[in-house]
Amino acid sequence: MVTLGSDSGWTVTGTSYLSALTLAADATVKAPRGRTVTLTVDGTPTAIESGHSYTGALTLTVA
């Protein structure tokens, strides 16, 4: 479980497996420069949006 509060940021550098992700309205999840991060929830590609919460089998992948 990961919670990013106000003005928080997470640079995802490798594949991460979570059961829950909560983002404050101004929190960010990003990949290192020149790469992209994607989120799947229970196997379904899902947009990462500030101010949202996600639960299930979460996988964040950097490519």
N, C-alpha and C positions, 0 to 999 in steps of 0.2 A: 504494500500500500504506500503510495506517494501522494503527499499533499503539497502543492506549491501555493504559498500565500501571496499577498499583495507585493508587487514589484519583484517577485522571484523569477528565476530563470533556471532551466536545466538544459545543458548541452549534452545530448545523448551521444556517447562515443562508441557504443557497441550494442548488440542485441540485449534488450532488457525484458524480463517477464514479470508481470505484475498482476495482482488481483483487483486493484483499484487505483485510479488516478483522479485526483481532484485539482482543478486549476482555478485560481482566483481570476477575477475579471481582467487583470493586467499581468497575469503570469504568462511565461513563454516556455515552450519546448522547442528546441532547435537542434540541428546537426552542426558539426564543425563546418567551417567555410568550405564551399565546393561540394558538399554532400547534402543528402536529403534524409529526413526521418519520416517514417511511415508508421501508422498505428493500425493494428488489427484487433478487433474485439470479437472473441469467439470465432475467429477465422474470417471475419468480414472487415474489409478495408474501411477505415473510419477516419474522417477529418479530425485533426487536433484543433480544438477551439478553446480559447480562453473563456473562463466563466462556466465551463462544463465539467461534469463528473462522468467517469466511465467505470464500469464494473464488469467482471467476468474474467475470461482468460485473455489478458492483454499482452500483446507483443509489440514492442517498439523496435524497429529495425533501421539501421543506418546503411545507406548505399551511396 
